[in-house]
Amino acid sequence: MATAYQFTTEWKIKAHVEKVWDAITDSLNWPEWWKGVLEVIEAEKGEDDGINGVRIYKWKSALPYTLAFHMRLTERVDYKKLAGIAFGELEGNGIWQFEEIDGITKVQYHWNVFTNKSWMNAVSFLLKPAFCYNHDVVMRWGAEGLAKKLQAELVSC
């Protein structure tokens, strides 16, 4: 049986929302600055604004395993929101939200997924806390990498 996970991550970075938005929407280049992102491949281009485009993400975590999943962009509101549907080894949805106040951009990521890897589901009753910790580590790597890329102060993550 698949195990469900719900995460909300919040980053605050001293940078204009346009710069943060540009870095997040350019996920093909995440491996250059986000530790743990091994590869991002554009599988389907989608419309001019990226809607219905599909990218394949391959992640390596703090724990000794990798995850790969597809993400289809379903909603885009420039400088405010990105939403998509995940399928593959993870299934569910993810939503990025952006807000700038006084030169600090708050980024929230909501990730509601369940796992399709049989070994993960078989041991989830024991390892779910470790998987949750692992998610937090990977997201912290993203915040730190983004701050470094933008040469900006990471206020919180």
Backbone as a chain_set.jsonl record, in Angstrom:
{"seq": "MATAYQFTTEWKIKAHVEKVWDAITDSLNWPEWWKGVLEVIEAEKGEDDGINGVRIYKWKSALPYTLAFHMRLTERVDYKKLAGIAFGELEGNGIWQFEEIDGITKVQYHWNVFTNKSWMNAVSFLLKPAFCYNHDVVMRWGAEGLAKKLQAELVSC", "coords": {"N": [[0.835, -1.185, 0.0], [0.536, 2.21, -0.832], [2.251, 4.979, 0.64], [1.304, 8.038, 2.022], [2.49, 11.408, 1.91], [2.8, 14.666, 3.197], [4.06, 17.807, 2.8], [5.163, 21.043, 3.76], [7.197, 23.575, 2.835], [9.115, 26.419, 3.618], [10.877, 29.156, 2.445], [12.814, 32.069, 3.004], [14.267, 34.65, 1.349], [16.611, 37.178, 0.743], [16.043, 38.732, -1.822], [14.834, 39.921, -4.962], [11.596, 39.03, -6.135], [11.421, 38.397, -8.845], [13.962, 37.438, -9.56], [14.178, 35.166, -7.938], [11.979, 33.696, -8.84], [12.753, 33.31, -11.552], [14.945, 31.565, -11.224], [13.739, 29.318, -10.021], [11.773, 28.581, -11.904], [13.373, 27.826, -13.982], [14.048, 25.013, -14.025], [15.532, 23.119, -15.403], [18.118, 23.782, -14.994], [18.569, 23.346, -12.316], [20.312, 21.257, -11.33], [22.802, 22.512, -11.356], [22.928, 24.165, -9.134], [21.42, 23.174, -7.022], [21.994, 21.024, -4.627], [21.699, 17.537, -4.646], [19.867, 17.355, -6.691], [20.048, 15.441, -9.341], [19.489, 15.28, -12.062], [17.57, 16.903, -14.578], [15.236, 16.592, -17.038], [13.709, 17.669, -19.998], [10.808, 16.329, -21.013], [8.426, 16.737, -22.414], [7.571, 19.586, -24.211], [5.347, 21.393, -23.935], [3.035, 24.209, -23.751], [3.581, 27.678, -24.818], [3.952, 29.068, -22.4], [4.776, 27.039, -20.809], [2.835, 25.449, -19.661], [1.386, 22.269, -19.361], [3.746, 21.116, -20.047], [6.235, 18.602, -19.486], [8.587, 17.527, -17.178], [11.32, 15.496, -16.205], [12.504, 14.538, -13.138], [15.339, 13.691, -11.298], [16.467, 12.711, -8.219], [18.883, 12.672, -5.614], [19.227, 11.826, -2.321], [19.874, 12.664, 1.171], [19.791, 10.253, 2.416], [20.627, 6.86, 1.41], [19.424, 6.535, -1.372], [17.757, 7.008, -4.554], [15.301, 8.991, -6.246], [13.005, 9.2, -8.901], [10.824, 11.075, -10.877], [8.095, 12.258, -12.887], [6.948, 15.507, -13.754], [4.193, 17.402, -14.462], [3.419, 20.586, -15.568], [0.711, 22.437, -14.51], [-0.417, 24.836, -13.827], [0.303, 28.306, -13.952], [1.111, 31.355, -12.679], [2.618, 34.168, -13.215], [5.335, 35.116, -11.188], [3.943, 34.527, -8.903], [2.738, 31.899, -8.601], [3.243, 28.415, -9.202], [2.094, 25.302, -10.287], [1.803, 21.763, -10.282], [1.473, 18.335, -11.42], [2.633, 15.305, -10.202], [4.033, 12.219, -11.315], [5.011, 8.787, -11.501], [7.675, 7.438, -9.693], [6.894, 8.854, -7.524], [3.667, 10.14, -6.785], [1.269, 12.704, -7.098], [0.797, 16.094, -6.119], [2.346, 19.307, -6.52], [2.944, 22.596, -5.338], [4.274, 25.722, -5.866], [4.591, 28.828, -4.275], [4.945, 32.347, -4.349], [5.988, 35.382, -2.835], [6.809, 38.731, -2.418], [8.008, 40.889, 0.042], [9.096, 43.908, 1.119], [11.646, 43.58, -0.154], [12.323, 40.995, 0.495], [11.848, 37.745, -0.49], [9.376, 35.422, -0.02], [9.084, 32.034, -0.29], [6.961, 29.385, -0.693], [6.544, 25.916, -0.624], [4.365, 23.407, -1.342], [3.885, 20.028, -1.048], [2.336, 17.219, -1.842], [2.223, 13.961, -1.849], [2.371, 10.454, -2.77], [4.187, 7.407, -2.415], [5.495, 5.179, -4.894], [7.41, 3.282, -4.899], [8.062, 0.047, -4.096], [9.697, -0.99, -2.001], [9.969, 1.243, -0.356], [7.373, 1.663, 0.529], [6.974, -0.714, 1.888], [8.592, -0.486, 4.136], [7.794, 1.831, 5.304], [6.376, 2.203, 7.677], [8.319, 2.053, 9.584], [10.328, 3.805, 8.675], [9.245, 6.261, 7.931], [9.569, 8.708, 9.473], [12.308, 9.166, 8.948], [12.282, 9.481, 6.171], [10.811, 11.839, 6.018], [12.522, 13.617, 7.378], [14.627, 13.495, 5.562], [13.482, 14.701, 3.29], [13.279, 17.333, 4.26], [15.996, 17.966, 4.526], [16.88, 17.903, 1.838], [15.35, 19.987, 0.782], [16.372, 22.105, 2.278], [18.943, 22.131, 1.221], [18.268, 23.109, -1.288], [17.383, 25.738, -0.694], [19.748, 26.856, 0.338], [21.44, 26.574, -1.877], [20.1, 28.163, -3.757], [20.28, 30.708, -2.572], [23.048, 31.054, -2.682], [23.442, 30.967, -5.472], [22.046, 33.289, -6.24], [23.496, 35.139, -4.913], [22.569, 36.085, -2.47], [21.146, 36.83, 0.746], [20.105, 34.226, 2.816], [17.37, 34.298, 4.63], [15.653, 32.676, 6.136], [14.949, 29.165, 6.366]], "CA": [[0.0, 0.0, 0.0], [1.302, 3.443, -0.944], [2.286, 5.833, 1.822], [1.108, 9.451, 1.686], [3.331, 12.395, 2.568], [2.422, 16.062, 2.98], [5.121, 18.683, 3.272], [5.166, 22.465, 3.421], [8.527, 24.146, 3.028], [9.124, 27.87, 3.435], [12.164, 29.821, 2.376], [12.808, 33.526, 2.881], [15.556, 35.02, 0.78], [16.698, 38.609, 0.483], [16.198, 38.9, -3.268], [13.564, 40.269, -5.605], [10.819, 37.86, -6.536], [11.716, 38.053, -10.238], [15.182, 36.614, -9.597], [13.849, 33.873, -7.328], [11.075, 33.061, -9.811], [13.53, 32.868, -12.712], [15.753, 30.4, -10.848], [12.866, 28.17, -9.768], [11.118, 28.141, -13.143], [14.406, 27.259, -14.853], [14.436, 23.787, -13.314], [16.536, 22.357, -16.161], [19.434, 24.138, -14.453], [18.682, 23.068, -10.878], [21.505, 20.483, -10.931], [23.967, 23.389, -11.223], [22.973, 24.875, -7.868], [20.643, 22.501, -5.975], [22.581, 19.74, -4.234], [20.708, 16.475, -4.584], [19.197, 17.231, -7.985], [21.01, 14.8, -10.238], [19.185, 15.482, -13.475], [16.241, 17.338, -14.982], [15.111, 16.417, -18.489], [12.429, 18.086, -20.561], [10.216, 15.212, -21.753], [7.426, 17.344, -23.299], [7.75, 21.033, -24.131], [4.171, 22.111, -23.465], [2.663, 25.456, -24.415], [4.596, 28.732, -24.726], [4.198, 29.406, -21.0], [5.201, 25.833, -20.119], [1.697, 24.651, -19.218], [1.338, 20.91, -19.92], [5.086, 20.591, -20.236], [6.615, 17.557, -18.534], [10.013, 17.381, -16.903], [11.668, 14.332, -15.393], [13.428, 14.931, -12.077], [16.02, 12.603, -10.603], [17.003, 13.251, -6.983], [19.652, 11.875, -4.655], [18.943, 12.434, -1.03], [20.846, 12.426, 2.242], [19.753, 8.799, 2.616], [21.219, 6.204, 0.232], [18.51, 6.116, -2.437], [17.377, 8.041, -5.504], [13.908, 9.017, -6.685], [12.767, 9.852, -10.187], [9.408, 11.247, -11.166], [7.718, 13.235, -13.902], [6.124, 16.601, -13.24], [3.483, 18.145, -15.512], [3.001, 21.909, -15.123], [-0.727, 22.607, -14.746], [-0.829, 26.217, -13.561], [1.392, 29.27, -13.85], [0.771, 32.767, -12.504], [3.97, 34.715, -13.12], [5.821, 35.704, -9.937], [3.019, 34.203, -7.808], [2.388, 30.499, -8.365], [3.441, 27.308, -10.141], [1.49, 24.077, -9.759], [1.98, 20.641, -11.182], [1.089, 16.985, -11.029], [3.75, 14.366, -10.245], [3.725, 10.81, -11.556], [6.216, 7.961, -11.57], [7.966, 6.865, -8.377], [6.042, 9.639, -6.633], [2.463, 10.652, -7.439], [0.559, 13.699, -6.308], [0.878, 17.437, -6.664], [3.233, 20.269, -5.887], [2.596, 24.0, -5.591], [5.203, 26.767, -5.446], [3.971, 30.138, -4.137], [5.965, 33.385, -4.194], [5.512, 36.684, -2.38], [7.897, 39.618, -1.995], [7.67, 41.973, 0.962], [10.278, 44.69, 1.531], [12.878, 43.033, -0.704], [12.506, 39.598, 0.904], [10.892, 36.87, -1.155], [8.953, 34.214, 0.688], [8.732, 30.933, -1.184], [6.368, 28.225, -0.024], [6.334, 24.762, -1.489], [3.449, 22.392, -0.797], [4.178, 18.777, -1.751], [1.416, 16.185, -1.37], [2.535, 12.833, -2.731], [2.532, 9.119, -2.211], [5.293, 6.688, -3.04], [5.225, 3.985, -5.687], [8.508, 2.325, -4.748], [7.551, -0.993, -3.192], [10.503, -1.114, -0.791], [9.674, 2.373, 0.523], [6.07, 1.413, 1.141], [7.088, -1.859, 2.8], [9.263, -0.102, 5.389], [7.392, 3.19, 5.691], [5.939, 2.241, 9.069], [9.533, 2.271, 10.385], [11.224, 4.839, 8.169], [8.58, 7.504, 7.528], [10.253, 9.884, 10.042], [13.573, 9.377, 8.242], [11.944, 10.02, 4.851], [10.41, 13.237, 6.236], [13.766, 14.336, 7.665], [15.353, 13.529, 4.309], [12.855, 15.74, 2.47], [13.678, 18.618, 4.818], [17.408, 18.18, 4.186], [16.971, 18.214, 0.405], [14.794, 21.325, 0.579], [17.35, 23.056, 2.823], [19.99, 22.244, 0.199], [17.746, 23.993, -2.33], [17.405, 27.116, -0.203], [21.15, 27.286, 0.416], [21.951, 26.696, -3.24], [19.471, 29.322, -4.386], [20.897, 31.911, -2.002], [24.402, 31.171, -3.247], [23.296, 31.307, -6.9], [21.601, 34.667, -6.377], [24.35, 35.959, -4.067], [21.603, 36.744, -1.599], [21.078, 36.301, 2.11], [19.015, 33.308, 3.155], [16.851, 34.786, 5.905], [15.208, 31.473, 6.855], [14.53, 28.012, 5.567]], "C": [[0.881, 1.25, 0.0], [1.178, 4.277, 0.327], [2.193, 7.291, 1.387], [2.028, 10.334, 2.522], [2.801, 13.782, 2.217], [3.495, 16.942, 3.613], [4.801, 20.128, 2.897], [6.532, 22.999, 3.807], [8.426, 25.637, 2.794], [10.553, 28.377, 3.458], [11.912, 31.322, 2.374], [14.209, 33.926, 2.459], [15.536, 36.498, 0.42], [17.072, 38.812, -0.988], [14.828, 39.238, -3.839], [12.898, 39.022, -6.168], [11.125, 37.439, -7.977], [12.942, 37.146, -10.351], [14.918, 35.224, -9.028], [12.98, 33.062, -8.284], [11.868, 32.487, -10.994], [14.336, 31.61, -12.395], [14.892, 29.162, -10.644], [12.225, 27.678, -11.058], [12.111, 27.526, -14.129], [14.939, 25.957, -14.248], [15.421, 22.92, -14.097], [17.941, 22.627, -15.627], [19.565, 23.918, -12.949], [19.924, 22.251, -10.515], [22.761, 21.334, -10.748], [24.067, 24.01, -9.832], [22.239, 24.18, -6.719], [21.244, 21.127, -5.727], [21.461, 18.71, -4.107], [19.915, 16.312, -5.87], [20.223, 16.693, -8.968], [20.781, 15.166, -11.694], [17.757, 15.992, -13.622], [16.212, 17.301, -16.502], [13.74, 16.915, -18.929], [11.899, 16.957, -21.45], [9.189, 15.691, -22.77], [7.49, 18.842, -23.111], [6.537, 21.757, -23.56], [3.919, 23.37, -24.269], [3.758, 26.501, -24.23], [4.936, 29.105, -23.286], [4.599, 28.197, -20.158], [4.071, 24.94, -19.651], [1.625, 23.359, -20.04], [2.708, 20.358, -20.298], [5.396, 19.57, -19.141], [8.126, 17.527, -18.412], [10.203, 16.176, -15.996], [12.76, 14.764, -14.424], [14.023, 13.684, -11.446], [16.773, 13.214, -9.427], [17.822, 12.21, -6.24], [19.516, 12.587, -3.329], [20.092, 12.218, -0.047], [20.904, 10.937, 2.58], [20.195, 8.107, 1.334], [20.18, 5.646, -0.751], [18.269, 7.3, -3.366], [15.88, 7.904, -5.8], [13.857, 9.71, -8.035], [11.263, 9.94, -10.396], [9.244, 12.29, -12.264], [6.865, 14.308, -13.234], [5.531, 17.342, -14.43], [3.013, 19.474, -14.931], [1.537, 22.119, -15.499], [-1.197, 24.042, -14.549], [0.4, 27.093, -13.404], [0.803, 30.668, -13.751], [2.105, 33.454, -12.224], [4.213, 35.449, -11.807], [4.929, 35.419, -8.73], [2.916, 32.705, -7.538], [2.754, 29.607, -9.543], [2.796, 26.083, -9.505], [1.661, 22.977, -10.788], [1.55, 19.331, -10.564], [2.288, 16.068, -11.239], [3.234, 12.966, -10.555], [5.027, 10.066, -11.79], [6.452, 7.341, -10.211], [7.271, 7.626, -7.248], [4.831, 10.089, -7.432], [1.783, 11.638, -6.52], [0.668, 15.062, -6.948], [1.828, 18.298, -5.847], [2.829, 21.673, -6.278], [3.696, 24.892, -5.009], [4.412, 28.069, -5.359], [5.05, 31.152, -3.77], [5.312, 34.684, -3.749], [6.713, 37.498, -1.925], [7.346, 40.72, -1.1], [8.972, 42.629, 1.401], [11.598, 44.056, 1.088], [13.207, 41.614, -0.272], [11.419, 38.76, 0.238], [10.65, 35.646, -0.297], [8.501, 33.21, -0.364], [8.136, 29.835, -0.325], [6.198, 27.125, -1.051], [5.482, 23.751, -0.743], [3.599, 21.151, -1.663], [3.315, 17.695, -1.115], [1.537, 14.995, -2.306], [2.403, 11.511, -1.991], [3.568, 8.381, -3.032], [4.803, 5.466, -3.801], [6.356, 2.966, -5.622], [8.106, 1.293, -3.702], [8.376, -1.099, -1.915], [10.22, 0.029, 0.177], [8.341, 2.168, 1.249], [6.148, 0.288, 2.166], [7.699, -1.474, 4.146], [8.808, 1.263, 5.914], [6.943, 3.278, 7.145], [7.124, 2.458, 10.014], [10.276, 3.546, 9.984], [10.548, 6.15, 7.767], [9.225, 8.735, 8.168], [11.581, 10.194, 9.344], [13.324, 9.961, 6.85], [11.537, 11.494, 4.962], [11.632, 14.109, 6.52], [14.551, 14.54, 6.369], [14.797, 14.613, 3.378], [13.296, 17.127, 2.953], [15.127, 18.96, 4.478], [17.54, 18.612, 2.726], [16.429, 19.622, 0.126], [15.717, 22.399, 1.167], [18.508, 23.237, 1.835], [19.548, 23.189, -0.915], [17.797, 25.447, -1.917], [18.828, 27.658, -0.175], [21.749, 27.481, -0.973], [21.386, 27.898, -3.972], [20.083, 30.62, -3.875], [22.29, 32.128, -2.584], [24.336, 31.592, -4.71], [22.955, 32.788, -7.073], [22.481, 35.654, -5.616], [23.489, 36.802, -3.131], [21.636, 36.1, -0.221], [19.868, 35.398, 2.246], [18.553, 33.711, 4.545], [16.358, 33.63, 6.754], [14.858, 30.381, 5.86], [14.087, 26.902, 6.494]], "O": [[1.855, 1.33, 0.748], [0.143, 4.278, 0.994], [2.918, 7.726, 0.492], [2.306, 10.044, 3.686], [2.405, 14.037, 1.08], [3.792, 16.831, 4.802], [4.234, 20.391, 1.837], [6.962, 22.889, 4.955], [7.732, 26.079, 1.879], [11.33, 28.071, 4.363], [10.921, 31.793, 1.815], [15.198, 33.592, 3.111], [14.561, 37.001, -0.139], [18.231, 39.028, -1.341], [13.797, 38.884, -3.268], [13.563, 38.089, -6.617], [11.091, 36.25, -8.292], [12.954, 36.202, -11.141], [15.382, 34.225, -9.577], [13.227, 31.877, -8.505], [11.679, 31.334, -11.383], [14.399, 30.691, -13.211], [15.278, 28.067, -11.055], [12.145, 26.47, -11.28], [11.71, 26.778, -15.021], [16.136, 25.825, -13.994], [16.082, 22.065, -13.507], [18.843, 21.805, -15.786], [20.588, 24.278, -12.367], [20.541, 22.52, -9.484], [23.69, 20.918, -10.055], [25.163, 24.349, -9.386], [22.417, 24.557, -5.561], [21.038, 20.192, -6.5], [20.41, 18.986, -3.53], [19.349, 15.248, -6.118], [21.146, 17.399, -9.375], [21.725, 15.34, -12.464], [16.855, 15.576, -12.895], [17.056, 17.902, -17.167], [12.729, 16.61, -18.295], [12.466, 16.666, -22.503], [9.082, 15.129, -23.86], [7.466, 19.328, -21.98], [6.709, 22.672, -22.754], [4.51, 23.576, -25.329], [4.757, 26.239, -23.559], [6.086, 29.424, -22.985], [4.747, 28.306, -18.941], [4.308, 23.791, -19.278], [1.785, 23.374, -21.261], [2.808, 19.246, -20.815], [4.888, 19.661, -18.024], [8.848, 17.505, -19.409], [9.37, 15.877, -15.141], [13.799, 15.286, -14.828], [13.309, 12.742, -11.104], [17.602, 14.108, -9.598], [17.495, 11.023, -6.239], [19.673, 13.805, -3.239], [21.135, 11.664, -0.394], [21.95, 10.427, 2.982], [20.143, 8.716, 0.266], [20.075, 4.433, -0.934], [18.54, 8.448, -3.013], [15.288, 6.84, -5.624], [14.573, 10.681, -8.28], [10.527, 8.991, -10.122], [10.14, 13.091, -12.526], [6.152, 14.038, -12.268], [6.254, 17.843, -15.292], [2.299, 19.501, -13.928], [1.167, 21.995, -16.667], [-2.255, 24.425, -15.048], [1.401, 26.691, -12.812], [0.079, 31.107, -14.644], [2.654, 33.337, -11.128], [3.414, 36.281, -11.378], [5.127, 35.994, -7.659], [2.995, 32.276, -6.387], [2.602, 29.979, -10.706], [2.943, 25.859, -8.303], [1.664, 23.219, -11.995], [1.3, 19.23, -9.363], [2.887, 16.052, -12.314], [2.15, 12.576, -10.122], [6.021, 10.648, -12.225], [5.531, 6.772, -9.625], [7.088, 7.097, -6.151], [4.945, 10.386, -8.621], [1.725, 11.434, -5.307], [0.638, 15.185, -8.173], [2.075, 18.056, -4.666], [2.42, 21.917, -7.413], [4.005, 24.824, -3.82], [3.644, 28.385, -6.268], [5.951, 30.86, -2.985], [4.231, 35.046, -4.216], [7.536, 37.021, -1.144], [6.365, 41.388, -1.429], [9.841, 41.979, 1.984], [12.555, 44.0, 1.861], [14.258, 41.084, -0.633], [10.228, 39.034, 0.383], [11.576, 34.937, 0.098], [7.654, 33.501, -1.209], [8.742, 29.407, 0.657], [5.773, 27.358, -2.183], [5.835, 23.299, 0.346], [3.453, 21.222, -2.884], [3.547, 17.304, 0.029], [1.017, 15.016, -3.422], [2.333, 11.462, -0.763], [3.795, 8.696, -4.2], [3.835, 4.812, -3.412], [6.264, 1.898, -6.228], [7.84, 1.64, -2.551], [7.806, -1.283, -0.839], [10.227, -0.172, 1.391], [8.214, 2.468, 2.436], [5.469, 0.329, 3.192], [7.365, -2.062, 5.174], [9.386, 1.783, 6.868], [7.111, 4.319, 7.78], [6.956, 2.983, 11.115], [10.787, 4.273, 10.835], [11.227, 7.066, 7.303], [9.42, 9.733, 7.474], [11.933, 11.361, 9.173], [14.066, 10.834, 6.4], [11.88, 12.3, 4.098], [11.764, 15.203, 5.971], [15.074, 15.625, 6.115], [15.558, 15.352, 2.755], [13.643, 17.989, 2.146], [15.444, 20.111, 4.178], [18.237, 19.58, 2.422], [16.997, 20.358, -0.68], [15.827, 23.489, 0.606], [18.994, 24.351, 1.636], [20.347, 23.973, -1.427], [18.21, 26.303, -2.7], [19.083, 28.781, -0.609], [22.479, 28.442, -1.211], [22.096, 28.573, -4.717], [20.371, 31.527, -4.656], [22.66, 33.249, -2.935], [25.084, 32.469, -5.142], [23.506, 33.459, -7.946], [22.248, 36.862, -5.663], [23.643, 38.017, -3.013], [22.096, 34.97, -0.055], [18.758, 35.75, 1.849], [19.261, 33.491, 5.527], [16.609, 33.594, 7.959], [14.524, 30.63, 4.702], [13.692, 25.832, 6.031]]}, "num_chains": 1, "name": "protein.A"}
